[in-house]
Amino acid sequence: MNKKDVLEIKRRFTKEGCTFTRMSGCYVNNNKEMVVKINQNFLNLEEEEFYKYLEISKKVLSGTVGNNLLTLPFPTEEEEAGGRQQFLMGLRQSELKNEDLLDRFYELIIENFNYVGNYLILLFHDNYDVMTKTSDKNKLDESEEVYEYLLCAICPVNLSKPGLGYRAEENTIGLRVRDWVVGMPENGFVFPAFTDRSADIHSIMYYCKNPKDPNAAFMEAGLGCESKRTATEKKIAFTDIVKSSFSDEEEAQNALTDLTQAIKDYVDENTVEDSSDEEPVVLETETLKALMSESGFDETVAEKIEKKIDEEFNQNPPEAEYLVDSKILAIGEQKRRERELREEVEDLKHEVEEKNQALEDYAITSKTYDVIVRVKPEKVDKIKSDTIDGRKCLIIPMDDDEFLNVNGKNTTF
């Protein structure tokens, strides 16, 4: 699913556009026990409940494609009898009306969803009449297909925070009653995936709230899909590889900043503007090698990084845009500005010194003197005058490591 596909489904989740036929759910306690189950016509919900459940369902289609939203394919064996894909096909066909299938689904989640605490499993069934679109993106009044799908949301249920409140029964202020509150989903999925405006029964669109920990074990054991890493995971892996290839921390940070900027420039140069359908720019090995060379990487270090990247990503080049860390670029930009500011300050200091020197030279040359003395400021107070053999003398103390310049010639004592 690309961004346009996700938005097309998500835009329908409004009071007027929502067509969920049914909603079922199961509340699970921290002992992995089913506490209560729900199963009802979604459109018959009270208005306040309707909007709360709708908000939860919309969250499963939120975030960034490739980071919070991943399209996960089913292995061939999962599409055979007894496989997870076949089970979901049956659950979809039942329109959430088969209690035995629903119980088996809840058990499947409970067995494979590793979560400490209480949570709520929610399932929504929907039929979307996909309207034909012309080449200029206008809709025609005819249907291409009916996209029938399930949307699942797994939401944490936590105790509300303790606090004070008005106790109407006693007409006083006191501790309020703490309730178990359903939060926004940690994970979820849409089956089948909606790809190129059509049902893709060979894939699931998977949602994870935290892209640093997308719960790969649940992708595989729970949903039976081939797991994928999020953009955040790829970026962290790439950053660690580059930084660990240098012995000096500052050198590593500078190299990472330069390479990140080079990758960003490469992505910008090879991305078509305003095209969400465009395939992401992949960072091929030869391209990475060229960018490291442009960034001034030592050849030995570059070869080490190249080898580690191939091993880390199983020789499947990562998407270049996923490796661009905006925080690293911001740090690099800040350092660049600081460096430029220091250079500007040094230039100004030199300019002031030159002007002061010019003023001194002018003051000296505008008058006629037989002897001109220029010393460091700290030696001025040490200069004394005396009469020796009836002649006026100027006495300037000199240390052993100090030098004297007389009319442009260096002299030592």
C-alpha positions, 0 to 999 in steps of 0.5 A: 500500500502506498500513501494514496491507497492508505488515504483513500481508505482513511478518508472514509472514516467519518460519520457520513462516509463510514460503512463498517458493517460490524465490530467485535472485540475481546478484553484481555487481562494481564493473565492473558484471560478473556474477560469480556467479548463484544459483537454488534452492528457498528452503525447502531452504536451511540454517537459518542461511542461511534466516534471513539471507536472510529478514532481508534480505527483511523489510528491503524491507518496513521503514520508514515508508509514504510515506518509505521505502516508496512505491507507484509506478504504471506509465505506460500505455505500460509496461503494453503489450507490451515494457513493464517491467510486462509484463516483470515479469508474465512474470518472476512467471509463470515463478516464477524458473525461466526463466534467460533472463528472469532474465539480462535482469532482472539486466542491466536492474538493472545498466544502471540502478542507479547504485551505486559498488561491489559489490552483490547482486541478490536475487529471491524468489517467493511465493504468499500465500493471502489469507484472507477477513476478516469486518467484525470482522477475524476470518479465515474459513477460505476464500481471497479470492485467491492473491497471487503476487508477486516481492520484490527486494532490492539489497544492497551487498557490502563488505569487512569491516573490518580487525582482529585475530583468532585464527589457529587454523592458526598458534595465534596472534593476527594479522590476520584474513582480510577477507571480502566481506560482504552488507549490508542492502538499499539499494533493493528492490521488491515487484511487484505492490503489495499494495493493500487486501489484493489484487494491484495489477498497475498498481503497484510497492511501492518501498523505499529505505533513505535517503529523502533519496536514494531513487534517482528515476532507478532508479524511472523508468529501471530499473523504468519507474515514475513516480517519487515524492518521499519524505516527507523530500524534501518536508519538505526542499523545504518548509523551504528555501522558507520559510527562503529567503523571509526575509532575516534568518536568526533571523526565518526560523527563528522563522517556520518554527518557528511555521508547523511547529507550526501545521501539526502542530496542524492535522494533529492536529485532522484525523486520526482516531485509530487509523485506519491506513486514513485518507487523509493530511491534505493541505495545501491552498493555502487552508489553508496561507494561513490557517496562515501568517496565524495564525502572523503572516506578512507578507502579501507573504512569505506570497504568495511562499511560497504561489507557490513551494510551488505551483511546487515541488509542481506544484500538487499539495498535499503531505501535511501530516504530511510537512512536520512536522519534529520537530527544528524543533518541539524547537528551538521548544519549547526556545526557548519554555522558555528564554524563559519561564525568562528571564521568570521570572528577571526577575519574581523580580529585580523582586520581590526589588528591590521587597522590598529597597526596601520594607525600606529604606523601612521602615527609614527611616520607622521613625526620624526623620531630617532628611536622608535620602540614597540614592545608587547603590552606586558613589558611596557611597565618594565621599561626604565630610563637612566643616565649612564656615562653622562648619556640618557639610556633606555633600559628594557629587561630581556629574558633568556628566551626572548627575542629582539628585532632592530630595524627588521633584524632579529637579535638575541642576547 
